[in-house]
């Protein structure tokens, strides 16, 4: 399949960037050593995790997503607003700020 991509890219005068391309295995033999994949004369590197459209995917026996970076971003925003809320803001203002600033961060997880 990669050879077909090479032929197609040559016809369209497009070159793949193998330094930005990675491969990852998911399934019962995800940790088995595999032969190198080559594309446009470069070797594609195997990785244990990757980020695709903001979602971290991990190599595992089953499809696994990691949302730790989203949780950390939520807690950073929450702690920033909560720490400033002691300066005299009412509870309703604090709740509205948390709802408008923090909850959209968690919407990525759905």
C-alpha positions in Angstrom: 0.0 0.0 0.0 2.9 2.4 0.7 4.3 1.6 -2.7 1.0 2.6 -4.3 1.2 5.9 -2.3 4.7 6.5 -3.6 3.6 5.9 -7.2 0.5 8.2 -6.7 2.6 10.9 -5.1 5.1 10.8 -7.9 2.3 11.2 -10.5 1.0 14.3 -8.6 4.5 15.7 -7.9 4.0 15.4 -4.1 6.5 14.2 -1.6 5.6 12.6 1.8 7.5 14.0 4.8 8.6 10.8 6.6 9.9 12.8 9.6 6.3 13.8 10.4 4.8 10.4 9.6 4.6 7.7 12.2 3.2 4.2 12.5 1.6 2.6 15.5 0.3 -0.9 16.1 -2.9 -1.8 18.0 -3.9 -5.4 18.6 -2.7 -8.5 20.4 0.8 -8.3 19.0 1.2 -4.5 19.4 4.6 -4.9 21.0 6.1 -7.3 18.5 9.1 -6.1 16.5 8.1 -5.4 12.8 10.1 -4.7 9.7 10.7 -1.1 8.8 8.1 0.7 6.7 9.5 2.9 3.9 7.8 5.8 2.2 9.4 8.2 -0.3 12.8 6.7 0.5 12.5 7.4 4.2 11.8 5.0 7.1 8.6 5.6 9.1 9.2 5.4 12.8 7.1 3.2 15.1 5.7 5.0 18.2 3.9 4.0 21.4 1.6 7.0 21.4 0.5 9.7 19.1 -1.8 12.7 19.0 -4.4 12.9 16.2 -6.9 15.7 16.1 -6.2 16.5 19.7 -6.8 12.9 21.0 -3.8 10.9 22.4 -3.9 7.3 21.2 -1.8 4.7 22.8 -0.4 1.4 21.4 -2.1 -1.4 23.3 -4.0 -4.7 22.9 -7.2 -2.7 22.4 -7.9 0.8 21.2 -7.1 3.2 24.1 -7.2 7.0 24.2 -5.4 9.0 26.9 -7.1 12.2 28.1 -4.6 13.1 30.8 -3.6 16.2 28.9 -7.2 17.4 28.8 -7.7 16.8 32.5 -4.5 18.8 33.3 -5.7 21.7 31.1 -9.1 21.6 32.9 -7.4 21.7 36.3 -5.1 24.5 35.3 -8.0 26.7 34.2 -10.1 25.7 37.2 -7.3 26.5 39.7 -6.6 29.8 38.0 -10.2 30.9 38.3 -10.7 29.5 41.8 -7.6 31.2 43.1 -8.8 34.6 41.9 -12.3 34.1 43.2 -11.3 34.9 46.7 -10.8 38.6 45.7 -14.4 39.5 46.4 -16.3 37.9 43.5 -19.7 36.3 44.3 -20.2 32.6 44.1 -22.5 33.1 41.1 -19.8 34.9 39.1 -17.3 32.2 40.0 -19.7 29.4 38.9 -20.4 31.2 35.6 -16.7 31.6 34.9 -16.1 28.0 35.6 -19.0 26.9 33.4 -17.9 29.1 30.5 -14.1 28.6 30.7 -13.6 25.1 32.2 -16.5 22.9 31.0 -15.7 23.5 27.2 -12.3 22.0 27.9 -13.9 18.8 29.1 -16.2 18.7 26.0 -13.2 17.4 24.1 -13.5 14.1 26.0 -16.9 13.2 24.6 
